[in-house]
Amino acid sequence: MKTVLVGVGQAGGKIATALAEFDAEMGFGAVVDAVAVNTAAADLDPLPLETVLIGQDRVSGHGVGGDNELGAEVMQADAGEVLGTLSSLITSEAEAVFVVAGLGGGTGSGGAPVLIRELQRVYDVPIYALGVLPGRDEGALYQVNAGRSLKTTLREADATILLANDAWRASGESVTEGYDALNRKLAKRVGLLLAAGEATQGVGESVVDASEVINTLRAGGVAAVGYADAPAAEDPEENLNIVISTTRKSVMTGLSLPEATTADAALLAVAGGPDRIPRKGVEKSRRWLEDETGSMEVRGGDFPLDSDRLASIVLLAGVERSDRVQRFLERARQAAEETDEEERAREDPSAAFDNDELDGLL
Ligand code: GDP
């Protein structure tokens, strides 16, 4: 799927860069172009992408802090400039646009949904979001911002692929190392998905193509990506169990949104040397995915790649009914209530006692 990436905010710019770099390293050519948009000049400087600094009249290049309402206002005010930069990049070759952002911050959180709405007005190709949800241990403001941003993004985007910052956590990593590793893992999963059918090496029997990715994402709502790989034997017969086990692993432990397995639609692409991919293994894994997701709309096929390993790349779409998504929304609602209460208490300290749980003494 020929894609233009727009990273909004700090996380957005870094993840768009990781995706563009993965695509270039693999020689796929699925990422047509990538742009980073931010209110903070210092976050744009290190990125090897074309950049647009917005909101200079409001925040003078210093960012919006965690104020996602300001992030949204600034994007609205400068949308013309961002669309102007994108107009020469989103050519007729582009089959989709991905707006990438951390949903818990300020610029990406507020700016991404506004930009998606503006892009929807101009372009006929699907406009997807690739969003990062804060981990459980991130503060209340991140949870509230992400809850509000996700609600709006889901309304505006054709589909929203989510990465939970709790996914794939390795112990002992610093936060920055952790982010870089997460970004690379996400870039690999999404990068392979964008390249499926785009940059196949060799002839497969039943090759997944871009339209199958787009049709799967037509389920809309929240989507998640999964990945697992393993060394493969030369004889495809010997690889049947390998494909079944990498498919299970990609869903059970490799998902960008852990446990979000109840889906409206799904896609399985089995990547590897075309002579090593076991047809029966792909079909069995596809049927396993039907059972696991409860969806009758599960596509499956090959992604021929010059490799002695086999990988299962899974896309689940319409996973918002999953407990995982509901738990996040509950966390965001609670954080919003607590923040409201704190705010009321600040404005009127006696308001902290306005509740039924605490009875007066006399
Ligand atoms: P913005 O620049 O105002 O849009 O704010 P950020 O992009 O820094 O958004 C903050 C949220 O994104 C928090 O939940 C962070 O944990 C997360 N975040 C920041 N940088 C990264 C990154 O490089 N990778 C990932 N996965 N998350 C990040």
Residues whose N, C-alpha, C, O or C-beta is under 5 A from the ligand:
A	BS01	GDP	V8 G9 Q10 A11 G12 K14 G65 G102 G104 G105 G106 T107 G108 S109 V132 P134 Y142 Y179 L182 N183
